[in-house]
């Protein structure tokens, strides 16, 4: 269960990164990974200092796009 600080980080990530990317691209984002507890991070082989554990990172794919950053630049 994320802490209130981690929830605040997740909210900010969604509002300032993920939703603006979705709007800019006009395509849905498929979120593969967001918040991870320390135990889950170990199980998936995440880095010891993974930003996922603080709610500061998300891994996502955009259906139909191989290189999304080329569209954002």
CHARMM-style PDB file with segment names, atoms N, HN, CA, C and O in Angstrom:
ATOM      1  N   UNK     1       0.836  -1.166   0.000  1.00  0.00      PROA
ATOM      2  CA  UNK     1       0.000   0.000   0.000  1.00  0.00      PROA
ATOM      3  C   UNK     1       0.893   1.246   0.000  1.00  0.00      PROA
ATOM      4  O   UNK     1       1.736   1.393   0.885  1.00  0.00      PROA
ATOM      5  N   UNK     2       0.722   2.139  -0.972  1.00  0.00      PROA
ATOM      6  HN  UNK     2       0.037   2.019  -1.691  1.00  0.00      PROA
ATOM      7  CA  UNK     2       1.549   3.351  -0.974  1.00  0.00      PROA
ATOM      8  C   UNK     2       1.214   4.272   0.195  1.00  0.00      PROA
ATOM      9  O   UNK     2       0.079   4.325   0.666  1.00  0.00      PROA
ATOM     10  N   UNK     3       2.226   4.985   0.641  1.00  0.00      PROA
ATOM     11  HN  UNK     3       3.149   4.942   0.258  1.00  0.00      PROA
ATOM     12  CA  UNK     3       2.052   5.972   1.707  1.00  0.00      PROA
ATOM     13  C   UNK     3       1.394   7.226   1.115  1.00  0.00      PROA
ATOM     14  O   UNK     3       1.313   7.356  -0.106  1.00  0.00      PROA
ATOM     15  N   UNK     4       0.924   8.147   1.961  1.00  0.00      PROA
ATOM     16  HN  UNK     4       0.990   8.041   2.953  1.00  0.00      PROA
ATOM     17  CA  UNK     4       0.382   9.393   1.436  1.00  0.00      PROA
ATOM     18  C   UNK     4       1.381  10.157   0.548  1.00  0.00      PROA
ATOM     19  O   UNK     4       0.986  10.748  -0.456  1.00  0.00      PROA
ATOM     20  N   UNK     5       2.655  10.146   0.910  1.00  0.00      PROA
ATOM     21  HN  UNK     5       2.976   9.666   1.726  1.00  0.00      PROA
ATOM     22  CA  UNK     5       3.668  10.829   0.086  1.00  0.00      PROA
ATOM     23  C   UNK     5       3.809  10.149  -1.269  1.00  0.00      PROA
ATOM     24  O   UNK     5       3.934  10.822  -2.292  1.00  0.00      PROA
ATOM     25  N   UNK     6       3.791   8.830  -1.283  1.00  0.00      PROA
ATOM     26  HN  UNK     6       3.690   8.283  -0.452  1.00  0.00      PROA
ATOM     27  CA  UNK     6       3.886   8.097  -2.552  1.00  0.00      PROA
ATOM     28  C   UNK     6       2.640   8.333  -3.412  1.00  0.00      PROA
ATOM     29  O   UNK     6       2.740   8.452  -4.634  1.00  0.00      PROA
ATOM     30  N   UNK     7       1.484   8.400  -2.780  1.00  0.00      PROA
ATOM     31  HN  UNK     7       1.403   8.303  -1.788  1.00  0.00      PROA
ATOM     32  CA  UNK     7       0.245   8.703  -3.513  1.00  0.00      PROA
ATOM     33  C   UNK     7       0.325  10.099  -4.116  1.00  0.00      PROA
ATOM     34  O   UNK     7      -0.105  10.310  -5.250  1.00  0.00      PROA
ATOM     35  N   UNK     8       0.868  11.050  -3.372  1.00  0.00      PROA
ATOM     36  HN  UNK     8       1.217  10.879  -2.450  1.00  0.00      PROA
ATOM     37  CA  UNK     8       1.037  12.416  -3.901  1.00  0.00      PROA
ATOM     38  C   UNK     8       1.977  12.394  -5.107  1.00  0.00      PROA
ATOM     39  O   UNK     8       1.727  13.074  -6.102  1.00  0.00      PROA
ATOM     40  N   UNK     9       3.049  11.620  -5.021  1.00  0.00      PROA
ATOM     41  HN  UNK     9       3.252  11.067  -4.213  1.00  0.00      PROA
ATOM     42  CA  UNK     9       3.976  11.501  -6.155  1.00  0.00      PROA
ATOM     43  C   UNK     9       3.288  10.880  -7.362  1.00  0.00      PROA
ATOM     44  O   UNK     9       3.462  11.351  -8.486  1.00  0.00      PROA
ATOM     45  N   UNK    10       2.510   9.829  -7.139  1.00  0.00      PROA
ATOM     46  HN  UNK    10       2.368   9.446  -6.226  1.00  0.00      PROA
ATOM     47  CA  UNK    10       1.785   9.173  -8.232  1.00  0.00      PROA
ATOM     48  C   UNK    10       0.787  10.130  -8.885  1.00  0.00      PROA
ATOM     49  O   UNK    10       0.655  10.160 -10.109  1.00  0.00      PROA
ATOM     50  N   UNK    11       0.100  10.896  -8.074  1.00  0.00      PROA
ATOM     51  HN  UNK    11       0.207  10.872  -7.080  1.00  0.00      PROA
ATOM     52  CA  UNK    11      -0.857  11.878  -8.594  1.00  0.00      PROA
ATOM     53  C   UNK    11      -0.151  12.904  -9.461  1.00  0.00      PROA
ATOM     54  O   UNK    11      -0.614  13.227 -10.554  1.00  0.00      PROA
ATOM     55  N   UNK    12       0.974  13.416  -8.972  1.00  0.00      PROA
ATOM     56  HN  UNK    12       1.350  13.153  -8.083  1.00  0.00      PROA
ATOM     57  CA  UNK    12       1.749  14.398  -9.734  1.00  0.00      PROA
ATOM     58  C   UNK    12       2.280  13.791 -11.038  1.00  0.00      PROA
ATOM     59  O   UNK    12       2.264  14.448 -12.079  1.00  0.00      PROA
ATOM     60  N   UNK    13       2.748  12.547 -10.983  1.00  0.00      PROA
ATOM     61  HN  UNK    13       2.761  12.013 -10.138  1.00  0.00      PROA
ATOM     62  CA  UNK    13       3.225  11.853 -12.178  1.00  0.00      PROA
ATOM     63  C   UNK    13       2.110  11.746 -13.226  1.00  0.00      PROA
ATOM     64  O   UNK    13       2.331  12.003 -14.410  1.00  0.00      PROA
ATOM     65  N   UNK    14       0.930  11.370 -12.781  1.00  0.00      PROA
ATOM     66  HN  UNK    14       0.750  11.162 -11.820  1.00  0.00      PROA
ATOM     67  CA  UNK    14      -0.203  11.254 -13.711  1.00  0.00      PROA
ATOM     68  C   UNK    14      -0.590  12.604 -14.292  1.00  0.00      PROA
ATOM     69  O   UNK    14      -0.828  12.720 -15.494  1.00  0.00      PROA
ATOM     70  N   UNK    15      -0.655  13.620 -13.448  1.00  0.00      PROA
ATOM     71  HN  UNK    15      -0.461  13.526 -12.471  1.00  0.00      PROA
ATOM     72  CA  UNK    15      -1.116  14.941 -13.887  1.00  0.00      PROA
ATOM     73  C   UNK    15      -0.097  15.687 -14.744  1.00  0.00      PROA
ATOM     74  O   UNK    15      -0.477  16.427 -15.651  1.00  0.00      PROA
ATOM     75  N   UNK    16       1.183  15.504 -14.467  1.00  0.00      PROA
ATOM     76  HN  UNK    16       1.492  14.903 -13.729  1.00  0.00      PROA
ATOM     77  CA  UNK    16       2.185  16.328 -15.152  1.00  0.00      PROA
ATOM     78  C   UNK    16       2.960  15.602 -16.249  1.00  0.00      PROA
ATOM     79  O   UNK    16       3.617  16.243 -17.069  1.00  0.00      PROA
ATOM     80  N   UNK    17       2.888  14.264 -16.269  1.00  0.00      PROA
ATOM     81  HN  UNK    17       2.355  13.744 -15.602  1.00  0.00      PROA
ATOM     82  CA  UNK    17       3.644  13.510 -17.276  1.00  0.00      PROA
ATOM     83  C   UNK    17       2.724  12.630 -18.124  1.00  0.00      PROA
ATOM     84  O   UNK    17       2.640  12.799 -19.340  1.00  0.00      PROA
ATOM     85  N   UNK    18       2.044  11.701 -17.478  1.00  0.00      PROA
ATOM     86  HN  UNK    18       2.112  11.564 -16.490  1.00  0.00      PROA
ATOM     87  CA  UNK    18       1.291  10.703 -18.236  1.00  0.00      PROA
ATOM     88  C   UNK    18       0.094  11.284 -18.981  1.00  0.00      PROA
ATOM     89  O   UNK    18      -0.066  11.037 -20.176  1.00  0.00      PROA
ATOM     90  N   UNK    19      -0.741  12.044 -18.300  1.00  0.00      PROA
ATOM     91  HN  UNK    19      -0.611  12.245 -17.329  1.00  0.00      PROA
ATOM     92  CA  UNK    19      -1.906  12.625 -18.983  1.00  0.00      PROA
ATOM     93  C   UNK    19      -1.495  13.621 -20.065  1.00  0.00      PROA
ATOM     94  O   UNK    19      -2.059  13.567 -21.158  1.00  0.00      PROA
ATOM     95  N   UNK    20      -0.544  14.526 -19.824  1.00  0.00      PROA
ATOM     96  HN  UNK    20      -0.086  14.569 -18.936  1.00  0.00      PROA
ATOM     97  CA  UNK    20      -0.108  15.398 -20.919  1.00  0.00      PROA
ATOM     98  C   UNK    20       0.456  14.622 -22.108  1.00  0.00      PROA
ATOM     99  O   UNK    20       0.238  15.021 -23.252  1.00  0.00      PROA
ATOM    100  N   UNK    21       1.174  13.525 -21.870  1.00  0.00      PROA
ATOM    101  HN  UNK    21       1.352  13.200 -20.941  1.00  0.00      PROA
ATOM    102  CA  UNK    21       1.693  12.711 -22.977  1.00  0.00      PROA
ATOM    103  C   UNK    21       0.541  12.096 -23.759  1.00  0.00      PROA
ATOM    104  O   UNK    21       0.567  12.079 -24.990  1.00  0.00      PROA
ATOM    105  N   UNK    22      -0.468  11.592 -23.058  1.00  0.00      PROA
ATOM    106  HN  UNK    22      -0.489  11.606 -22.058  1.00  0.00      PROA
ATOM    107  CA  UNK    22      -1.628  11.001 -23.712  1.00  0.00      PROA
ATOM    108  C   UNK    22      -2.357  12.019 -24.572  1.00  0.00      PROA
ATOM    109  O   UNK    22      -2.740  11.728 -25.705  1.00  0.00      PROA
ATOM    110  N   UNK    23      -2.544  13.210 -24.028  1.00  0.00      PROA
ATOM    111  HN  UNK    23      -2.233  13.446 -23.107  1.00  0.00      PROA
ATOM    112  CA  UNK    23      -3.240  14.273 -24.767  1.00  0.00      PROA
ATOM    113  C   UNK    23      -2.406  14.697 -25.977  1.00  0.00      PROA
ATOM    114  O   UNK    23      -2.943  14.827 -27.078  1.00  0.00      PROA
ATOM    115  N   UNK    24      -1.118  14.911 -25.789  1.00  0.00      PROA
ATOM    116  HN  UNK    24      -0.682  14.805 -24.895  1.00  0.00      PROA
ATOM    117  CA  UNK    24      -0.245  15.343 -26.872  1.00  0.00      PROA
ATOM    118  C   UNK    24      -0.232  14.334 -28.022  1.00  0.00      PROA
ATOM    119  O   UNK    24      -0.291  14.711 -29.192  1.00  0.00      PROA
ATOM    120  N   UNK    25      -0.155  13.069 -27.678  1.00  0.00      PROA
ATOM    121  HN  UNK    25      -0.107  12.763 -26.727  1.00  0.00      PROA
ATOM    122  CA  UNK    25      -0.086  12.027 -28.698  1.00  0.00      PROA
ATOM    123  C   UNK    25      -1.453  11.643 -29.254  1.00  0.00      PROA
ATOM    124  O   UNK    25      -1.553  11.122 -30.365  1.00  0.00      PROA
ATOM    125  N   UNK    26      -2.497  11.901 -28.485  1.00  0.00      PROA
ATOM    126  HN  UNK    26      -2.416  12.325 -27.583  1.00  0.00      PROA
ATOM    127  CA  UNK    26      -3.841  11.547 -28.925  1.00  0.00      PROA
ATOM    128  C   UNK    26      -4.073  10.046 -28.966  1.00  0.00      PROA
ATOM    129  O   UNK    26      -4.929   9.564 -29.708  1.00  0.00      PROA
ATOM    130  N   UNK    27      -3.316   9.315 -28.174  1.00  0.00      PROA
ATOM    131  HN  UNK    27      -2.621   9.706 -27.571  1.00  0.00      PROA
ATOM    132  CA  UNK    27      -3.420   7.859 -28.137  1.00  0.00      PROA
ATOM    133  C   UNK    27      -3.420   7.387 -26.683  1.00  0.00      PROA
ATOM    134  O   UNK    27      -2.847   8.042 -25.813  1.00  0.00      PROA
ATOM    135  N   UNK    28      -4.066   6.245 -26.423  1.00  0.00      PROA
ATOM    136  HN  UNK    28      -4.532   5.713 -27.130  1.00  0.00      PROA
ATOM    137  CA  UNK    28      -4.044   5.733 -25.051  1.00  0.00      PROA
ATOM    138  C   UNK    28      -2.663   5.208 -24.661  1.00  0.00      PROA
ATOM    139  O   UNK    28      -1.915   4.700 -25.496  1.00  0.00      PROA
ATOM    140  N   UNK    29      -2.349   5.341 -23.391  1.00  0.00      PROA
ATOM    141  HN  UNK    29      -2.957   5.754 -22.712  1.00  0.00      PROA
ATOM    142  CA  UNK    29      -1.116   4.794 -22.842  1.00  0.00      PROA
ATOM    143  C   UNK    29      -1.456   3.494 -22.126  1.00  0.00      PROA
ATOM    144  O   UNK    29      -2.425   3.431 -21.370  1.00  0.00      PROA
ATOM    145  N   UNK    30      -0.667   2.473 -22.361  1.00  0.00      PROA
ATOM    146  HN  UNK    30       0.120   2.525 -22.975  1.00  0.00      PROA
ATOM    147  CA  UNK    30      -0.814   1.219 -21.634  1.00  0.00      PROA
ATOM    148  C   UNK    30       0.269   1.207 -20.564  1.00  0.00      PROA
ATOM    149  O   UNK    30       1.452   1.046 -20.865  1.00  0.00      PROA
ATOM    150  N   UNK    31      -0.148   1.380 -19.309  1.00  0.00      PROA
ATOM    151  HN  UNK    31      -1.109   1.511 -19.064  1.00  0.00      PROA
ATOM    152  CA  UNK    31       0.805   1.432 -18.199  1.00  0.00      PROA
ATOM    153  C   UNK    31       1.177   0.009 -17.819  1.00  0.00      PROA
ATOM    154  O   UNK    31       0.316  -0.777 -17.421  1.00  0.00      PROA
ATOM    155  N   UNK    32       2.455  -0.326 -17.939  1.00  0.00      PROA
ATOM    156  HN  UNK    32       3.154   0.312 -18.261  1.00  0.00      PROA
ATOM    157  CA  UNK    32       2.946  -1.653 -17.578  1.00  0.00      PROA
ATOM    158  C   UNK    32       3.343  -1.730 -16.110  1.00  0.00      PROA
ATOM    159  O   UNK    32       3.189  -2.772 -15.473  1.00  0.00      PROA
ATOM    160  N   UNK    33       3.851  -0.635 -15.581  1.00  0.00      PROA
ATOM    161  HN  UNK    33       3.977   0.211 -16.099  1.00  0.00      PROA
ATOM    162  CA  UNK    33       4.355  -0.646 -14.225  1.00  0.00      PROA
ATOM    163  C   UNK    33       4.305   0.766 -13.658  1.00  0.00      PROA
ATOM    164  O   UNK    33       4.681   1.727 -14.328  1.00  0.00      PROA
ATOM    165  N   UNK    34       3.846   0.882 -12.441  1.00  0.00      PROA
ATOM    166  HN  UNK    34       3.540   0.101 -11.896  1.00  0.00      PROA
ATOM    167  CA  UNK    34       3.813   2.172 -11.751  1.00  0.00      PROA
ATOM    168  C   UNK    34       4.456   1.981 -10.387  1.00  0.00      PROA
ATOM    169  O   UNK    34       5.632   1.631 -10.290  1.00  0.00      PROA
ATOM    170  N   UNK    35       3.679   2.213  -9.333  1.00  0.00      PROA
ATOM    171  HN  UNK    35       2.724   2.497  -9.412  1.00  0.00      PROA
ATOM    172  CA  UNK    35       4.198   2.044  -7.982  1.00  0.00      PROA
ATOM    173  C   UNK    35       4.548   0.580  -7.725  1.00  0.00      PROA
ATOM    174  O   UNK    35       3.812  -0.329  -8.106  1.00  0.00      PROA
ATOM    175  N   UNK    36       5.680   0.379  -7.075  1.00  0.00      PROA
ATOM    176  HN  UNK    36       6.278   1.118  -6.766  1.00  0.00      PROA
ATOM    177  CA  UNK    36       6.091  -0.947  -6.612  1.00  0.00      PROA
ATOM    178  C   UNK    36       6.504  -0.847  -5.157  1.00  0.00      PROA
ATOM    179  O   UNK    36       7.256   0.051  -4.780  1.00  0.00      PROA
ATOM    180  N   UNK    37       6.020  -1.757  -4.348  1.00  0.00      PROA
ATOM    181  HN  UNK    37       5.409  -2.487  -4.655  1.00  0.00      PROA
ATOM    182  CA  UNK    37       6.531  -1.853  -2.979  1.00  0.00      PROA
ATOM    183  C   UNK    37       7.980  -2.358  -3.069  1.00  0.00      PROA
ATOM    184  O   UNK    37       8.404  -2.864  -4.108  1.00  0.00      PROA
ATOM    185  N   UNK    38       8.713  -2.215  -1.993  1.00  0.00      PROA
ATOM    186  HN  UNK    38       8.368  -1.803  -1.150  1.00  0.00      PROA
ATOM    187  CA  UNK    38      10.094  -2.701  -1.983  1.00  0.00      PROA
ATOM    188  C   UNK    38      10.135  -4.203  -2.245  1.00  0.00      PROA
ATOM    189  O   UNK    38      11.009  -4.680  -2.968  1.00  0.00      PROA
ATOM    190  N   UNK    39       9.198  -4.954  -1.663  1.00  0.00      PROA
ATOM    191  HN  UNK    39       8.488  -4.567  -1.075  1.00  0.00      PROA
ATOM    192  CA  UNK    39       9.169  -6.405  -1.852  1.00  0.00      PROA
ATOM    193  C   UNK    39       8.899  -6.760  -3.313  1.00  0.00      PROA
ATOM    194  O   UNK    39       9.556  -7.638  -3.871  1.00  0.00      PROA
ATOM    195  N   UNK    40       7.940  -6.086  -3.927  1.00  0.00      PROA
ATOM    196  HN  UNK    40       7.405  -5.372  -3.474  1.00  0.00      PROA
ATOM    197  CA  UNK    40       7.646  -6.359  -5.338  1.00  0.00      PROA
ATOM    198  C   UNK    40       8.821  -5.952  -6.216  1.00  0.00      PROA
ATOM    199  O   UNK    40       9.144  -6.649  -7.178  1.00  0.00      PROA
ATOM    200  N   UNK    41       9.459  -4.841  -5.898  1.00  0.00      PROA
ATOM    201  HN  UNK    41       9.196  -4.275  -5.116  1.00  0.00      PROA
ATOM    202  CA  UNK    41      10.600  -4.389  -6.672  1.00  0.00      PROA
ATOM    203  C   UNK    41      11.709  -5.442  -6.685  1.00  0.00      PROA
ATOM    204  O   UNK    41      12.337  -5.670  -7.719  1.00  0.00      PROA
ATOM    205  N   UNK    42      11.949  -6.077  -5.551  1.00  0.00      PROA
ATOM    206  HN  UNK    42      11.439  -5.892  -4.711  1.00  0.00      PROA
ATOM    207  CA  UNK    42      12.947  -7.153  -5.473  1.00  0.00      PROA
ATOM    208  C   UNK    42      12.511  -8.320  -6.356  1.00  0.00      PROA
ATOM    209  O   UNK    42      13.317  -8.876  -7.100  1.00  0.00      PROA
ATOM    210  N   UNK    43      11.230  -8.688  -6.270  1.00  0.00      PROA
ATOM    211  HN  UNK    43      10.574  -8.235  -5.666  1.00  0.00      PROA
ATOM    212  CA  UNK    43      10.729  -9.834  -7.040  1.00  0.00      PROA
ATOM    213  C   UNK    43      10.840  -9.631  -8.547  1.00  0.00      PROA
ATOM    214  O   UNK    43      11.091 -10.585  -9.283  1.00  0.00      PROA
ATOM    215  N   UNK    44      10.653  -8.387  -9.014  1.00  0.00      PROA
ATOM    216  HN  UNK    44      10.448  -7.612  -8.416  1.00  0.00      PROA
ATOM    217  CA  UNK    44      10.724  -8.133 -10.458  1.00  0.00      PROA
ATOM    218  C   UNK    44      12.128  -7.763 -10.912  1.00  0.00      PROA
ATOM    219  O   UNK    44      12.343  -7.490 -12.093  1.00  0.00      PROA
ATOM    220  N   UNK    45      13.081  -7.750  -9.996  1.00  0.00      PROA
ATOM    221  HN  UNK    45      12.906  -7.972  -9.036  1.00  0.00      PROA
ATOM    222  CA  UNK    45      14.464  -7.447 -10.357  1.00  0.00      PROA
ATOM    223  C   UNK    45      14.724  -5.971 -10.572  1.00  0.00      PROA
ATOM    224  O   UNK    45      15.635  -5.603 -11.314  1.00  0.00      PROA
ATOM    225  N   UNK    46      13.932  -5.118  -9.930  1.00  0.00      PROA
ATOM    226  HN  UNK    46      13.192  -5.417  -9.327  1.00  0.00      PROA
ATOM    227  CA  UNK    46      14.117  -3.675 -10.062  1.00  0.00      PROA
ATOM    228  C   UNK    46      15.376  -3.191  -9.366  1.00  0.00      PROA
ATOM    229  O   UNK    46      15.909  -3.858  -8.479  1.00  0.00      PROA
ATOM    230  N   UNK    47      15.837  -2.032  -9.775  1.00  0.00      PROA
ATOM    231  HN  UNK    47      15.403  -1.490 -10.495  1.00  0.00      PROA
ATOM    232  CA  UNK    47      17.032  -1.436  -9.157  1.00  0.00      PROA
ATOM    233  C   UNK    47      16.743  -1.105  -7.692  1.00  0.00      PROA
ATOM    234  O   UNK    47      15.614  -0.778  -7.326  1.00  0.00      PROA
ATOM    235  N   UNK    48      17.762  -1.196  -6.880  1.00  0.00      PROA
ATOM    236  HN  UNK    48      18.679  -1.462  -7.176  1.00  0.00      PROA
ATOM    237  CA  UNK    48      17.594  -0.899  -5.441  1.00  0.00      PROA
ATOM    238  C   UNK    48      17.088   0.512  -5.192  1.00  0.00      PROA
ATOM    239  O   UNK    48      16.405   0.766  -4.200  1.00  0.00      PROA
ATOM    240  N   UNK    49      17.418   1.416  -6.081  1.00  0.00      PROA
ATOM    241  HN  UNK    49      17.973   1.209  -6.887  1.00  0.00      PROA
ATOM    242  CA  UNK    49      16.981   2.808  -5.911  1.00  0.00      PROA
ATOM    243  C   UNK    49      15.896   3.179  -6.922  1.00  0.00      PROA
ATOM    244  O   UNK    49      15.762   4.346  -7.291  1.00  0.00      PROA
ATOM    245  N   UNK    50      15.130   2.198  -7.366  1.00  0.00      PROA
ATOM    246  HN  UNK    50      15.238   1.250  -7.066  1.00  0.00      PROA
ATOM    247  CA  UNK    50      14.095   2.436  -8.378  1.00  0.00      PROA
ATOM    248  C   UNK    50      13.112   3.524  -7.952  1.00  0.00      PROA
ATOM    249  O   UNK    50      12.594   3.507  -6.835  1.00  0.00      PROA
ATOM    250  N   UNK    51      12.864   4.464  -8.853  1.00  0.00      PROA
ATOM    251  HN  UNK    51      13.284   4.478  -9.760  1.00  0.00      PROA
ATOM    252  CA  UNK    51      11.895   5.534  -8.600  1.00  0.00      PROA
ATOM    253  C   UNK    51      10.473   4.990  -8.505  1.00  0.00      PROA
ATOM    254  O   UNK    51       9.587   5.672  -7.988  1.00  0.00      PROA
ATOM    255  N   UNK    52      10.244   3.781  -8.992  1.00  0.00      PROA
ATOM    256  HN  UNK    52      10.964   3.228  -9.412  1.00  0.00      PROA
ATOM    257  CA  UNK    52       8.925   3.160  -8.877  1.00  0.00      PROA
ATOM    258  C   UNK    52       8.512   3.016  -7.414  1.00  0.00      PROA
ATOM    259  O   UNK    52       7.326   3.105  -7.094  1.00  0.00      PROA
ATOM    260  N   UNK    53       9.471   2.796  -6.530  1.00  0.00      PROA
ATOM    261  HN  UNK    53      10.434   2.724  -6.790  1.00  0.00      PROA
ATOM    262  CA  UNK    53       9.158   2.594  -5.115  1.00  0.00      PROA
ATOM    263  C   UNK    53       8.701   3.873  -4.434  1.00  0.00      PROA
ATOM    264  O   UNK    53       8.104   3.823  -3.359  1.00  0.00      PROA
ATOM    265  N   UNK    54       8.971   5.007  -5.042  1.00  0.00      PROA
ATOM    266  HN  UNK    54       9.455   5.047  -5.916  1.00  0.00      PROA
ATOM    267  CA  UNK    54       8.520   6.279  -4.480  1.00  0.00      PROA
ATOM    268  C   UNK    54       7.324   6.850  -5.240  1.00  0.00      PROA
ATOM    269  O   UNK    54       6.845   7.940  -4.925  1.00  0.00      PROA
ATOM    270  N   UNK    55       6.848   6.115  -6.234  1.00  0.00      PROA
ATOM    271  HN  UNK    55       7.237   5.230  -6.490  1.00  0.00      PROA
ATOM    272  CA  UNK    55       5.728   6.607  -7.033  1.00  0.00      PROA
ATOM    273  C   UNK    55       6.147   7.674  -8.021  1.00  0.00      PROA
ATOM    274  O   UNK    55       5.338   8.514  -8.416  1.00  0.00      PROA
ATOM    275  N   UNK    56       7.417   7.645  -8.422  1.00  0.00      PROA
ATOM    276  HN  UNK    56       8.074   6.963  -8.101  1.00  0.00      PROA
ATOM    277  CA  UNK    56       7.957   8.672  -9.309  1.00  0.00      PROA
ATOM    278  C   UNK    56       8.235   8.169 -10.718  1.00  0.00      PROA
ATOM    279  O   UNK    56       8.843   8.879 -11.519  1.00  0.00      PROA
ATOM    280  N   UNK    57       7.794   6.946 -11.033  1.00  0.00      PROA
ATOM    281  HN  UNK    57       7.299   6.370 -10.382  1.00  0.00      PROA
ATOM    282  CA  UNK    57       8.087   6.384 -12.353  1.00  0.00      PROA
ATOM    283  C   UNK    57       6.942   5.501 -12.817  1.00  0.00      PROA
ATOM    284  O   UNK    57       6.206   4.921 -12.019  1.00  0.00      PROA
ATOM    285  N   UNK    58       6.818   5.421 -14.125  1.00  0.00      PROA
ATOM    286  HN  UNK    58       7.415   5.893 -14.774  1.00  0.00      PROA
ATOM    287  CA  UNK    58       5.867   4.498 -14.744  1.00  0.00      PROA
ATOM    288  C   UNK    58       6.453   4.037 -16.066  1.00  0.00      PROA
ATOM    289  O   UNK    58       7.053   4.822 -16.801  1.00  0.00      PROA
ATOM    290  N   UNK    59       6.278   2.780 -16.354  1.00  0.00      PROA
ATOM    291  HN  UNK    59       5.791   2.143 -15.756  1.00  0.00      PROA
ATOM    292  CA  UNK    59       6.671   2.231 -17.644  1.00  0.00      PROA
ATOM    293  C   UNK    59       5.400   2.096 -18.463  1.00  0.00      PROA
ATOM    294  O   UNK    59       4.399   1.561 -17.985  1.00  0.00      PROA
ATOM    295  N   UNK    60       5.439   2.584 -19.703  1.00  0.00      PROA
ATOM    296  HN  UNK    60       6.251   3.019 -20.092  1.00  0.00      PROA
ATOM    297  CA  UNK    60       4.229   2.496 -20.514  1.00  0.00      PROA
ATOM    298  C   UNK    60       4.561   2.265 -21.970  1.00  0.00      PROA
ATOM    299  O   UNK    60       5.679   2.507 -22.424  1.00  0.00      PROA
ATOM    300  N   UNK    61       3.558   1.789 -22.693  1.00  0.00      PROA
ATOM    301  HN  UNK    61       2.649   1.592 -22.324  1.00  0.00      PROA
ATOM    302  CA  UNK    61       3.641   1.595 -24.138  1.00  0.00      PROA
ATOM    303  C   UNK    61       2.508   2.393 -24.769  1.00  0.00      PROA
ATOM    304  O   UNK    61       1.480   2.650 -24.143  1.00  0.00      PROA
ATOM    305  N   UNK    62       2.717   2.772 -26.003  1.00  0.00      PROA
ATOM    306  HN  UNK    62       3.552   2.564 -26.512  1.00  0.00      PROA
ATOM    307  CA  UNK    62       1.678   3.455 -26.770  1.00  0.00      PROA
ATOM    308  C   UNK    62       1.367   2.563 -27.963  1.00  0.00      PROA
ATOM    309  O   UNK    62       2.212   2.352 -28.833  1.00  0.00      PROA
ATOM    310  N   UNK    63       0.159   2.049 -27.993  1.00  0.00      PROA
ATOM    311  HN  UNK    63      -0.528   2.220 -27.286  1.00  0.00      PROA
ATOM    312  CA  UNK    63      -0.236   1.133 -29.056  1.00  0.00      PROA
ATOM    313  C   UNK    63      -0.011   1.768 -30.419  1.00  0.00      PROA
ATOM    314  O   UNK    63      -0.461   2.884 -30.681  1.00  0.00      PROA
ATOM    315  N   UNK    64       0.690   1.045 -31.281  1.00  0.00      PROA
ATOM    316  HN  UNK    64       1.055   0.138 -31.068  1.00  0.00      PROA
ATOM    317  CA  UNK    64       0.931   1.519 -32.635  1.00  0.00      PROA
ATOM    318  C   UNK    64       2.144   2.404 -32.799  1.00  0.00      PROA
ATOM    319  O   UNK    64       2.438   2.840 -33.912  1.00  0.00      PROA
ATOM    320  N   UNK    65       2.861   2.681 -31.716  1.00  0.00      PROA
ATOM    321  HN  UNK    65       2.622   2.326 -30.812  1.00  0.00      PROA
ATOM    322  CA  UNK    65       4.052   3.531 -31.806  1.00  0.00      PROA
ATOM    323  C   UNK    65       5.261   2.766 -31.281  1.00  0.00      PROA
ATOM    324  O   UNK    65       5.251   2.273 -30.154  1.00  0.00      PROA
ATOM    325  N   UNK    66       6.287   2.672 -32.096  1.00  0.00      PROA
ATOM    326  HN  UNK    66       6.294   3.073 -33.012  1.00  0.00      PROA
ATOM    327  CA  UNK    66       7.510   2.016 -31.650  1.00  0.00      PROA
ATOM    328  C   UNK    66       8.438   2.983 -30.937  1.00  0.00      PROA
ATOM    329  O   UNK    66       9.120   2.594 -29.989  1.00  0.00      PROA
ATOM    330  N   UNK    67       8.477   4.232 -31.371  1.00  0.00      PROA
ATOM    331  HN  UNK    67       7.922   4.548 -32.141  1.00  0.00      PROA
ATOM    332  CA  UNK    67       9.399   5.227 -30.840  1.00  0.00      PROA
ATOM    333  C   UNK    67       8.623   6.489 -30.466  1.00  0.00      PROA
ATOM    334  O   UNK    67       8.682   7.474 -31.202  1.00  0.00      PROA
ATOM    335  N   UNK    68       7.898   6.491 -29.348  1.00  0.00      PROA
ATOM    336  HN  UNK    68       7.849   5.691 -28.750  1.00  0.00      PROA
ATOM    337  CA  UNK    68       7.052   7.649 -29.013  1.00  0.00      PROA
ATOM    338  C   UNK    68       7.811   8.949 -28.832  1.00  0.00      PROA
ATOM    339  O   UNK    68       7.267  10.018 -29.107  1.00  0.00      PROA
ATOM    340  N   UNK    69       9.083   8.882 -28.366  1.00  0.00      PROA
ATOM    341  HN  UNK    69       9.525   8.013 -28.142  1.00  0.00      PROA
ATOM    342  CA  UNK    69       9.795  10.132 -28.137  1.00  0.00      PROA
ATOM    343  C   UNK    69      10.041  10.886 -29.438  1.00  0.00      PROA
ATOM    344  O   UNK    69      10.233  12.102 -29.402  1.00  0.00      PROA
ATOM    345  N   UNK    70      10.043  10.223 -30.565  1.00  0.00      PROA
ATOM    346  HN  UNK    70       9.888   9.235 -30.594  1.00  0.00      PROA
ATOM    347  CA  UNK    70      10.197  10.931 -31.837  1.00  0.00      PROA
ATOM    348  C   UNK    70       8.984  11.815 -32.103  1.00  0.00      PROA
ATOM    349  O   UNK    70       9.109  12.856 -32.749  1.00  0.00      PROA
ATOM    350  N   UNK    71       7.815  11.416 -31.616  1.00  0.00      PROA
ATOM    351  HN  UNK    71       7.713  10.570 -31.092  1.00  0.00      PROA
ATOM    352  CA  UNK    71       6.613  12.214 -31.791  1.00  0.00      PROA
ATOM    353  C   UNK    71       6.552  13.377 -30.813  1.00  0.00      PROA
ATOM    354  O   UNK    71       5.953  14.412 -31.106  1.00  0.00      PROA
ATOM    355  N   UNK    72       7.172  13.205 -29.651  1.00  0.00      PROA
ATOM    356  HN  UNK    72       7.658  12.364 -29.413  1.00  0.00      PROA
ATOM    357  CA  UNK    72       7.123  14.242 -28.626  1.00  0.00      PROA
ATOM    358  C   UNK    72       8.147  15.338 -28.885  1.00  0.00      PROA
ATOM    359  O   UNK    72       7.878  16.499 -28.577  1.00  0.00      PROA
ATOM    360  N   UNK    73       9.312  15.012 -29.439  1.00  0.00      PROA
ATOM    361  HN  UNK    73       9.530  14.069 -29.690  1.00  0.00      PROA
ATOM    362  CA  UNK    73      10.382  16.002 -29.644  1.00  0.00      PROA
ATOM    363  C   UNK    73       9.959  17.152 -30.496  1.00  0.00      PROA
ATOM    364  OT1 UNK    73      10.754  18.056 -30.751  1.00  0.00      PROA
TER     365      UNK     73
END
